[in-house]
Protein backbone atom coordinates (compact mmCIF):
# COMPACT_ATOMS: atom_id res chain seq x y z
CA UNK A 1 0.00 0.00 0.00
CA UNK A 2 1.22 3.46 -0.88
CA UNK A 3 1.28 4.69 2.70
CA UNK A 4 4.09 2.25 3.45
CA UNK A 5 6.16 3.71 0.62
CA UNK A 6 6.94 6.82 2.65
CA UNK A 7 10.27 6.70 4.52
CA UNK A 8 9.82 5.79 8.15
CA UNK A 9 11.02 9.19 9.21
CA UNK A 10 8.16 10.77 7.28
CA UNK A 11 5.49 8.69 8.92
CA UNK A 12 4.42 11.47 11.26
CA UNK A 13 5.34 14.44 9.09
CA UNK A 14 2.03 14.64 7.31
CA UNK A 15 0.58 14.92 10.78
CA UNK A 16 3.21 17.50 11.71
CA UNK A 17 1.37 20.14 9.70
CA UNK A 18 0.47 21.65 13.06
CA UNK A 19 -2.23 24.18 12.21
CA UNK A 20 -1.04 27.01 14.40
CA UNK A 21 -2.15 29.58 11.87
CA UNK A 22 -5.74 28.50 12.46
CA UNK A 23 -5.44 30.17 15.84
CA UNK A 24 -3.76 33.40 14.77
CA UNK A 25 -6.35 35.34 16.72
CA UNK A 26 -5.07 33.68 19.89
CA UNK A 27 -1.30 34.24 20.08
CA UNK A 28 -0.90 32.03 23.16
CA UNK A 29 -2.32 29.06 21.23
CA UNK A 30 -0.06 29.71 18.27
CA UNK A 31 3.03 30.08 20.41
CA UNK A 32 2.29 26.86 22.27
CA UNK A 33 1.80 24.94 19.03
CA UNK A 34 5.05 26.21 17.57
CA UNK A 35 6.83 25.29 20.79
CA UNK A 36 5.30 21.80 20.77
CA UNK A 37 6.40 21.30 17.18
CA UNK A 38 9.98 22.24 18.02
CA UNK A 39 9.95 19.98 21.07
CA UNK A 40 8.74 17.02 19.02
CA UNK A 41 11.33 17.61 16.31
CA UNK A 42 13.99 17.74 19.02
CA UNK A 43 12.68 14.48 20.57
CA UNK A 44 11.74 16.29 23.81
CA UNK A 45 8.62 14.26 24.50
CA UNK A 46 8.29 15.31 28.14
CA UNK A 47 8.39 18.96 27.15
CA UNK A 48 5.91 18.38 24.33
CA UNK A 49 3.55 16.57 26.69
CA UNK A 50 3.54 19.52 29.08
CA UNK A 51 2.91 21.94 26.22
CA UNK A 52 0.04 19.83 24.87
CA UNK A 53 -1.60 19.71 28.30
CA UNK A 54 -1.31 23.50 28.58
CA UNK A 55 -3.26 23.78 25.33
CA UNK A 56 -6.02 21.49 26.56
CA UNK A 57 -6.40 23.70 29.62
CA UNK A 58 -7.45 26.64 27.40
CA UNK A 59 -10.97 26.89 26.04
CA UNK A 60 -9.72 27.75 22.53
CA UNK A 61 -7.05 25.09 22.57
CA UNK A 62 -9.10 21.88 22.65
CA UNK A 63 -8.62 20.87 19.01
CA UNK A 64 -4.99 21.93 19.02
CA UNK A 65 -4.29 20.25 22.34
CA UNK A 66 -5.76 16.91 21.29
CA UNK A 67 -3.88 16.97 18.01
CA UNK A 68 -0.69 17.95 19.81
CA UNK A 69 -1.14 14.91 22.07
CA UNK A 70 -1.78 12.72 19.03
CA UNK A 71 1.53 13.81 17.51
CA UNK A 72 3.33 12.98 20.73
CA UNK A 73 1.87 9.45 20.67
CA UNK A 74 2.90 9.09 17.00
CA UNK A 75 6.45 10.07 17.88
CA UNK A 76 6.55 7.50 20.66
CA UNK A 77 5.19 4.84 18.32
CA UNK A 78 8.19 5.38 16.03
CA UNK A 79 10.59 4.13 18.72
CA UNK A 80 8.43 1.41 20.26
CA UNK A 81 9.06 -2.30 19.69
CA UNK A 82 5.28 -2.73 19.69
CA UNK A 83 3.66 0.51 18.50
CA UNK A 84 0.05 -0.71 18.80
CA UNK A 85 -0.75 1.05 22.09
CA UNK A 86 0.69 4.40 21.01
CA UNK A 87 -1.02 4.09 17.63
CA UNK A 88 -4.36 3.63 19.35
CA UNK A 89 -3.69 6.58 21.62
CA UNK A 90 -2.88 8.61 18.54
CA UNK A 91 -6.19 7.67 16.94
CA UNK A 92 -8.13 8.49 20.12
CA UNK A 93 -6.64 11.96 20.42
CA UNK A 94 -6.82 12.58 16.67
CA UNK A 95 -10.52 11.68 16.66
CA UNK A 96 -11.12 14.12 19.51
CA UNK A 97 -9.23 16.79 17.55
CA UNK A 98 -11.28 16.02 14.45
CA UNK A 99 -14.56 16.36 16.34
CA UNK A 100 -13.49 19.74 17.74
CA UNK A 101 -12.29 20.90 14.32
CA UNK A 102 -15.55 19.89 12.67
CA UNK A 103 -17.38 21.99 15.24
CA UNK A 104 -15.10 24.90 14.32
CA UNK A 105 -15.89 24.31 10.64
CA UNK A 106 -19.63 24.51 11.29
CA UNK A 107 -19.07 27.90 12.91
CA UNK A 108 -16.69 29.10 10.17
CA UNK A 109 -17.26 27.02 7.00
CA UNK A 110 -14.99 29.20 4.83
CA UNK A 111 -12.02 29.48 7.16
CA UNK A 112 -9.00 28.09 5.23
CA UNK A 113 -7.05 27.47 8.39
CA UNK A 114 -9.74 25.23 9.81
CA UNK A 115 -9.60 23.27 6.53
CA UNK A 116 -5.86 22.97 7.05
CA UNK A 117 -6.41 21.64 10.55
CA UNK A 118 -8.87 19.01 9.33
CA UNK A 119 -6.55 17.95 6.53
CA UNK A 120 -3.71 17.58 9.00
CA UNK A 121 -5.74 15.45 11.40
CA UNK A 122 -7.09 13.18 8.66
CA UNK A 123 -3.68 12.84 7.05
CA UNK A 124 -2.22 11.70 10.35
CA UNK A 125 -5.04 9.22 10.89
CA UNK A 126 -4.47 7.82 7.40
CA UNK A 127 -0.82 7.19 8.22
CA UNK A 128 -1.68 5.20 11.33
CA UNK A 129 -4.52 3.25 9.72
CA UNK A 130 -2.21 2.39 6.84
CA UNK A 131 0.51 1.22 9.23
CA UNK A 132 -2.08 -1.03 10.88
CA UNK A 133 -3.10 -2.53 7.55
CA UNK A 134 -6.50 -0.81 7.50
CA UNK A 135 -6.06 0.32 3.93
CA UNK A 136 -9.62 1.13 2.88
CA UNK A 137 -10.06 3.38 5.91
CA UNK A 138 -6.71 5.01 5.17
CA UNK A 139 -7.57 5.63 1.52
CA UNK A 140 -10.80 7.40 2.49
CA UNK A 141 -8.94 9.58 4.96
CA UNK A 142 -6.24 10.43 2.43
CA UNK A 143 -8.90 11.47 -0.06
CA UNK A 144 -10.61 13.71 2.50
CA UNK A 145 -7.30 15.16 3.71
CA UNK A 146 -6.32 16.04 0.15
CA UNK A 147 -9.67 17.78 -0.37
CA UNK A 148 -9.25 19.84 2.78
CA UNK A 149 -5.70 20.87 1.81
CA UNK A 150 -6.92 21.91 -1.64
CA UNK A 151 -9.81 23.86 -0.10
CA UNK A 152 -7.41 25.67 2.22
CA UNK A 153 -5.21 26.73 -0.69
CA UNK A 154 -8.22 27.73 -2.82
CA UNK A 155 -9.70 29.85 -0.03
CA UNK A 156 -6.34 31.53 0.69
CA UNK A 157 -3.79 31.26 -2.15
CA UNK A 158 -1.29 33.09 0.04
CA UNK A 159 -1.34 30.40 2.70
CA UNK A 160 2.06 28.93 1.81
CA UNK A 161 1.95 26.34 4.56
CA UNK A 162 -1.08 24.72 2.93
CA UNK A 163 1.35 23.32 0.38
CA UNK A 164 3.04 21.10 2.95
CA UNK A 165 0.42 18.39 3.20
CA UNK A 166 -0.19 18.57 -0.55
CA UNK A 167 3.53 18.20 -1.21
CA UNK A 168 3.85 15.02 0.84
CA UNK A 169 0.73 13.69 -0.88
CA UNK A 170 2.26 14.37 -4.31
CA UNK A 171 5.49 12.61 -3.31
CA UNK A 172 3.79 9.55 -1.83
CA UNK A 173 1.36 9.06 -4.70
CA UNK A 174 3.87 9.98 -7.38
CA UNK A 175 6.34 7.39 -6.08
CA UNK A 176 3.94 4.46 -6.08
CA UNK A 177 4.99 1.18 -7.67
CA UNK A 178 3.49 0.94 -11.13
CA UNK A 179 1.20 -1.97 -10.26
CA UNK A 180 -0.48 0.06 -7.49
CA UNK A 181 -1.18 3.21 -9.46
CA UNK A 182 -4.31 1.94 -11.24
CA UNK A 183 -5.79 0.89 -7.88
CA UNK A 184 -5.30 4.23 -6.16
CA UNK A 185 -6.30 6.18 -9.28
CA UNK A 186 -9.86 4.97 -8.71
CA UNK A 187 -10.20 7.08 -5.56
CA UNK A 188 -7.24 9.47 -5.38
CA UNK A 189 -5.91 12.30 -7.57
CA UNK A 190 -2.66 11.61 -9.40
CA UNK A 191 0.60 12.63 -7.82
CA UNK A 192 3.88 13.97 -9.13
CA UNK A 193 6.93 13.46 -6.90
CA UNK A 194 9.01 16.18 -8.58
CA UNK A 195 6.18 18.67 -8.16
CA UNK A 196 5.86 17.62 -4.52
CA UNK A 197 9.55 18.29 -3.89
CA UNK A 198 9.23 21.74 -5.49
CA UNK A 199 6.26 22.50 -3.25
CA UNK A 200 8.20 21.37 -0.17
CA UNK A 201 11.10 23.60 -1.16
CA UNK A 202 8.72 26.55 -1.36
CA UNK A 203 7.36 25.84 2.12
CA UNK A 204 10.89 25.34 3.47
CA UNK A 205 11.82 28.77 2.09
CA UNK A 206 8.67 30.85 2.61
CA UNK A 207 6.61 28.93 5.14
CA UNK A 208 6.11 29.85 8.75
CA UNK A 209 4.93 27.12 11.09
CA UNK A 210 5.78 24.36 8.60
CA UNK A 211 9.20 25.63 7.53
CA UNK A 212 11.13 23.24 9.79
CA UNK A 213 9.03 20.10 9.13
CA UNK A 214 9.43 20.81 5.40
CA UNK A 215 13.20 20.99 5.84
CA UNK A 216 13.20 17.68 7.71
CA UNK A 217 11.27 16.06 4.89
CA UNK A 218 13.60 17.50 2.26
CA UNK A 219 16.67 16.23 4.09
CA UNK A 220 15.45 12.65 3.88
CA UNK A 221 14.28 13.03 0.31
CA UNK A 222 17.60 14.52 -0.81
CA UNK A 223 19.62 11.60 0.59
CA UNK A 224 17.46 9.04 -1.21
CA UNK A 225 19.73 7.43 -3.85
CA UNK A 226 17.35 8.10 -6.73
CA UNK A 227 17.41 11.83 -5.91
CA UNK A 228 20.95 12.10 -4.56
CA UNK A 229 21.11 15.81 -3.81
CA UNK A 230 23.71 15.22 -1.14
CA UNK A 231 25.23 18.72 -0.99
CA UNK A 232 21.77 20.19 -0.43
CA UNK A 233 21.10 17.51 2.18
CA UNK A 234 24.32 18.36 4.03
CA UNK A 235 23.45 22.05 4.07
CA UNK A 236 20.00 21.30 5.47
CA UNK A 237 21.29 18.74 7.93
CA UNK A 238 23.89 21.09 9.39
CA UNK A 239 21.25 23.78 9.84
CA UNK A 240 18.79 21.40 11.49
CA UNK A 241 21.43 19.92 13.81
CA UNK A 242 22.11 23.37 15.20
CA UNK A 243 18.42 23.81 15.95
CA UNK A 244 17.57 20.26 17.05
CA UNK A 245 20.67 18.68 18.62
CA UNK A 246 18.54 16.20 20.58
CA UNK A 247 17.27 14.34 17.48
CA UNK A 248 19.60 11.38 16.75
CA UNK A 249 18.08 10.72 13.33
CA UNK A 250 19.47 14.04 12.14
CA UNK A 251 23.03 12.95 12.95
CA UNK A 252 22.74 9.75 10.94
CA UNK A 253 21.15 11.46 7.93
CA UNK A 254 23.61 14.36 7.93
CA UNK A 255 26.63 12.08 8.29
CA UNK A 256 25.48 10.06 5.27
CA UNK A 257 24.95 13.27 3.29
CA UNK A 258 28.45 14.44 4.21
CA UNK A 259 29.98 11.12 3.14
CA UNK A 260 28.14 11.07 -0.17
CA UNK A 261 29.25 14.68 -0.75
CA UNK A 262 32.89 13.69 -0.35
CA UNK A 263 33.15 15.35 3.08
CA UNK A 264 34.56 12.30 4.84
CA UNK A 265 36.12 14.18 7.77
CA UNK A 266 32.85 15.98 8.39
CA UNK A 267 30.96 12.67 8.27
CA UNK A 268 33.34 11.06 10.79
CA UNK A 269 33.01 14.05 13.09
CA UNK A 270 29.23 13.75 13.13
CA UNK A 271 29.46 10.01 13.76
CA UNK A 272 31.81 10.54 16.68
CA UNK A 273 29.40 13.07 18.16
CA UNK A 274 26.75 10.35 18.19
CA UNK A 275 29.07 8.01 20.08
CA UNK A 276 29.99 10.71 22.59
CA UNK A 277 26.34 11.36 23.38
CA UNK A 278 25.55 7.66 23.72
CA UNK A 279 28.53 7.22 26.07
CA UNK A 280 27.43 10.23 28.12
CA UNK A 281 23.88 8.90 28.42
CA UNK A 282 22.38 12.02 26.87
CA UNK A 283 18.56 12.08 26.55
CA UNK A 284 17.49 10.68 23.20
CA UNK A 285 20.75 8.73 22.79
CA UNK A 286 20.15 5.40 24.58
CA UNK A 287 22.65 2.57 24.58
CA UNK A 288 20.55 0.65 22.05
CA UNK A 289 21.65 3.19 19.41
CA UNK A 290 25.16 1.72 19.57
CA UNK A 291 24.68 -0.84 16.75
CA UNK A 292 23.26 1.92 14.56
CA UNK A 293 26.31 4.07 15.28
CA UNK A 294 28.62 1.12 14.51
CA UNK A 295 26.84 0.48 11.23
CA UNK A 296 27.07 4.17 10.34
CA UNK A 297 30.83 4.20 10.90
CA UNK A 298 31.19 1.03 8.84
CA UNK A 299 29.24 2.62 6.00
CA UNK A 300 31.38 5.78 6.15
CA UNK A 301 34.63 3.80 5.95
CA UNK A 302 33.15 1.62 3.20
CA UNK A 303 32.33 4.76 1.19
CA UNK A 304 35.96 5.84 1.65
CA UNK A 305 37.28 2.48 0.43
CA UNK A 306 38.78 1.60 3.82
CA UNK A 307 37.33 -1.89 3.88
CA UNK A 308 39.27 -3.24 6.88
CA UNK A 309 37.96 -0.46 9.13
CA UNK A 310 34.49 -0.87 7.66
CA UNK A 311 34.48 -4.60 8.46
CA UNK A 312 35.59 -3.89 12.03
CA UNK A 313 32.58 -1.67 12.62
CA UNK A 314 30.15 -3.93 10.76
CA UNK A 315 31.31 -6.88 12.87
CA UNK A 316 30.71 -4.91 16.06
CA UNK A 317 27.24 -4.01 14.79
CA UNK A 318 26.23 -7.64 14.20
CA UNK A 319 27.65 -8.74 17.55
CA UNK A 320 25.97 -6.05 19.65
CA UNK A 321 22.55 -7.09 20.98
CA UNK A 322 19.75 -4.81 19.87
CA UNK A 323 16.04 -4.33 20.37
CA UNK A 324 13.58 -5.86 17.87
CA UNK A 325 12.81 -2.50 16.27
CA UNK A 326 16.50 -2.07 15.35
CA UNK A 327 17.20 -5.52 13.94
CA UNK A 328 17.11 -4.01 10.46
CA UNK A 329 20.46 -2.44 11.38
CA UNK A 330 21.92 -5.89 12.11
CA UNK A 331 20.63 -7.15 8.76
CA UNK A 332 22.12 -4.13 6.99
CA UNK A 333 25.52 -4.63 8.63
CA UNK A 334 25.54 -8.30 7.61
CA UNK A 335 24.62 -7.39 4.02
CA UNK A 336 27.16 -4.60 3.63
CA UNK A 337 29.93 -6.71 5.12
CA UNK A 338 28.98 -9.37 2.57
CA UNK A 339 29.39 -6.78 -0.16
CA UNK A 340 32.94 -6.10 1.01
CA UNK A 341 33.78 -9.80 0.87
CA UNK A 342 32.37 -9.88 -2.67
CA UNK A 343 34.76 -7.07 -3.60
CA UNK A 344 37.61 -9.12 -2.05
CA UNK A 345 36.67 -12.10 -4.17
CA UNK A 346 35.61 -14.25 -1.19
CA UNK A 347 32.28 -15.32 -2.55
CA UNK A 348 31.73 -18.06 0.02
CA UNK A 349 31.99 -15.64 2.97
CA UNK A 350 29.89 -13.05 1.14
CA UNK A 351 27.07 -15.56 0.64
CA UNK A 352 27.26 -16.61 4.28
CA UNK A 353 26.77 -13.01 5.33
CA UNK A 354 23.90 -12.41 2.92
CA UNK A 355 22.17 -15.49 4.33
CA UNK A 356 22.75 -14.19 7.86
CA UNK A 357 21.01 -10.95 6.85
CA UNK A 358 18.08 -12.86 5.39
CA UNK A 359 17.72 -14.95 8.55
CA UNK A 360 16.82 -11.88 10.62
CA UNK A 361 13.14 -11.12 10.94
CA UNK A 362 13.43 -7.47 10.10
CA UNK A 363 12.77 -6.75 6.45
CA UNK A 364 14.23 -3.49 5.27
CA UNK A 365 17.11 -2.42 3.08
CA UNK A 366 19.57 -4.96 4.48
CA UNK A 367 17.51 -7.86 3.28
CA UNK A 368 16.84 -6.13 -0.04
CA UNK A 369 20.60 -5.87 -0.58
CA UNK A 370 21.18 -9.46 0.55
CA UNK A 371 18.60 -10.80 -1.91
CA UNK A 372 20.10 -8.74 -4.72
CA UNK A 373 23.65 -10.00 -4.24
CA UNK A 374 22.96 -13.57 -3.11
CA UNK A 375 22.75 -14.73 -6.72
CA UNK A 376 24.84 -12.05 -8.40
CA UNK A 377 28.02 -10.78 -6.67
CA UNK A 378 28.39 -7.15 -5.71
CA UNK A 379 30.91 -5.48 -8.02
CA UNK A 380 30.93 -1.96 -6.64
CA UNK A 381 28.77 1.11 -6.70
CA UNK A 382 25.99 2.02 -7.17
CA UNK A 383 23.98 0.23 -4.49
CA UNK A 384 20.74 2.14 -5.12
CA UNK A 385 19.50 1.24 -1.63
Residue pairs with C-beta under 8 A, 6 or more apart in sequence:
1 130
1 135
1 138
1 180
2 130
2 172
2 173
2 176
2 180
2 184
3 126
3 127
3 130
3 131
3 135
3 138
3 142
3 172
4 130
4 131
5 172
5 175
5 176
5 177
6 127
6 168
6 171
6 172
7 220
7 224
8 78
9 216
9 220
9 249
9 253
10 168
10 217
10 220
11 74
11 78
11 127
11 131
12 71
12 74
12 75
12 78
12 124
12 127
13 168
13 213
13 216
13 217
14 120
14 123
14 124
14 126
14 127
14 145
14 165
14 168
14 169
15 67
15 70
15 71
15 74
15 94
15 120
15 121
15 123
15 124
15 127
16 37
16 40
16 41
16 71
16 210
16 213
17 116
17 119
17 120
17 123
17 161
17 164
17 165
17 210
17 213
18 33
18 34
18 36
18 37
18 64
18 67
18 68
18 71
18 120
18 209
18 210
19 33
19 64
19 67
19 113
19 114
19 116
19 117
19 120
19 209
20 29
20 30
20 33
20 34
20 37
20 64
20 209
21 30
21 113
21 116
21 159
21 161
21 208
21 209
22 64
22 104
22 111
22 113
22 114
22 116
22 117
23 29
23 30
23 33
23 60
23 61
23 64
23 113
24 30
24 113
26 58
26 60
26 61
28 58
29 55
29 58
29 60
29 61
29 64
30 209
32 51
32 54
32 55
32 61
32 64
32 68
33 55
33 64
33 68
33 209
34 209
35 51
36 48
36 51
36 52
36 55
36 68
36 71
37 209
37 212
37 213
38 212
38 243
38 244
39 45
39 47
39 48
39 51
40 48
40 71
40 72
40 75
41 212
41 213
41 216
41 244
41 247
42 243
42 244
42 245
42 246
42 247
43 75
43 244
43 246
43 247
43 248
43 283
43 284
44 246
44 283
45 72
45 75
45 76
48 68
48 71
48 72
48 75
49 69
49 72
51 68
52 65
52 68
52 69
52 72
53 65
53 69
54 61
54 65
55 61
55 62
55 64
55 65
55 68
56 62
56 65
56 66
56 69
57 65
58 65
62 96
62 100
63 97
63 100
63 101
63 104
63 117
64 97
66 93
66 94
66 96
66 97
66 100
67 93
67 94
67 97
67 117
67 120
67 121
67 124
69 89
69 93
70 89
70 90
70 91
70 93
70 94
70 97
70 121
70 124
71 90
71 124
73 86
73 87
73 89
73 90
73 93
74 86
74 87
74 90
74 124
74 127
74 128
76 86
77 83
77 86
77 87
77 90
77 128
79 325
80 86
80 325
81 323
81 324
81 325
83 131
84 132
87 128
87 131
87 132
90 124
90 128
91 125
91 128
91 129
94 121
94 124
94 125
94 128
95 125
97 117
97 121
98 118
98 121
98 122
98 125
101 114
101 117
101 118
101 121
102 118
104 111
104 114
104 117
105 111
105 114
105 115
105 118
108 114
110 155
111 155
112 151
112 152
112 153
112 154
112 155
112 156
112 159
112 162
113 152
113 156
113 159
115 148
115 149
115 151
115 152
115 155
116 148
116 149
116 152
116 159
116 161
116 162
116 165
118 144
118 145
118 148
119 144
119 145
119 146
119 147
119 148
119 149
119 152
119 165
120 145
120 165
122 141
122 142
122 144
122 145
122 148
123 141
123 142
123 145
123 149
123 165
123 168
123 169
125 138
125 141
126 137
126 138
126 139
126 141
126 142
126 145
127 138
129 135
129 137
129 138
129 141
130 138
139 184
139 187
139 188
140 187
142 169
142 188
143 187
143 188
145 165
145 169
146 165
146 166
146 169
146 188
146 189
149 162
149 165
149 166
149 169
150 166
152 159
152 162
153 159
153 162
153 163
153 166
156 162
160 202
160 203
160 206
160 207
160 208
161 203
161 207
161 208
161 209
161 210
163 199
163 200
163 202
163 203
163 207
164 199
164 200
164 203
164 207
164 210
164 213
164 214
166 196
166 199
167 196
167 197
167 199
167 200
167 203
167 214
167 217
168 196
168 200
168 217
169 191
169 196
170 191
170 192
170 193
170 195
170 196
170 199
171 191
171 193
171 196
171 197
171 200
171 221
172 191
172 196
173 184
173 188
173 189
173 190
173 191
174 190
174 191
174 192
174 193
174 194
174 195
174 196
175 191
175 193
176 184
176 191
197 218
197 221
197 227
200 214
200 217
200 218
200 221
201 214
201 218
203 210
203 211
203 214
204 211
204 214
204 215
204 218
205 211
207 214
212 240
212 243
215 236
215 239
215 240
216 240
218 232
218 233
218 236
219 233
219 236
219 237
219 240
219 250
219 253
219 254
219 257
220 253
221 227
222 228
222 229
222 230
222 232
222 233
222 236
222 257
223 230
223 233
223 253
223 256
223 257
223 260
225 382
225 383
225 384
225 385
226 384
228 260
230 257
230 260
230 261
231 257
231 261
233 253
233 254
233 257
233 260
233 261
234 254
234 257
234 258
234 261
234 263
234 266
237 250
237 253
237 254
237 257
237 258
238 254
240 247
240 250
240 254
241 250
241 251
241 254
241 270
244 250
246 282
246 283
246 284
247 284
248 274
248 277
248 284
248 285
248 289
251 270
251 271
251 273
251 274
252 274
252 292
252 296
254 270
255 267
255 270
255 271
255 274
255 296
255 300
256 267
256 296
256 299
258 264
258 266
258 267
258 270
259 267
259 299
259 300
259 303
259 304
260 303
264 300
264 303
264 304
267 300
267 303
268 297
268 300
271 293
271 296
271 297
271 300
274 285
274 289
274 293
274 296
275 293
277 284
277 285
278 285
278 286
278 287
278 289
278 290
278 293
288 322
288 323
288 326
290 320
291 316
291 317
291 320
291 322
291 326
291 329
291 330
291 333
292 317
292 326
292 329
294 313
294 314
294 316
294 317
294 320
294 333
295 313
295 314
295 317
295 329
295 332
295 333
295 336
297 313
298 309
298 310
298 311
298 312
298 313
298 314
298 317
298 333
298 336
298 337
299 310
299 336
301 307
301 309
301 310
301 313
302 310
302 336
302 339
302 340
307 340
307 343
307 344
310 336
310 337
310 340
311 337
311 340
314 333
314 334
314 336
314 337
314 340
315 333
315 337
317 329
317 330
317 333
318 330
318 333
318 334
318 337
318 356
322 329
322 330
327 360
327 361
327 362
328 360
328 362
328 363
328 364
328 365
328 366
329 366
330 360
330 362
330 366
331 357
331 358
331 360
331 362
331 364
331 366
331 367
331 370
332 357
332 364
332 365
332 366
332 369
333 366
334 353
334 354
334 356
334 357
334 360
334 366
334 370
335 353
335 354
335 357
335 365
335 366
335 367
335 369
335 370
335 373
336 366
336 369
337 353
338 349
338 350
338 351
338 352
338 353
338 354
338 357
338 370
338 373
338 378
339 350
339 369
339 373
339 378
339 383
341 347
341 349
341 350
341 353
342 350
342 373
342 377
342 378
342 379
343 378
343 379
343 380
347 377
350 373
350 377
350 378
351 374
353 370
354 369
354 370
354 371
354 373
354 374
355 370
355 374
357 366
357 367
357 369
357 370
358 367
358 370
358 371
358 374
360 366
360 367
365 385
368 385
369 383
369 385
372 385
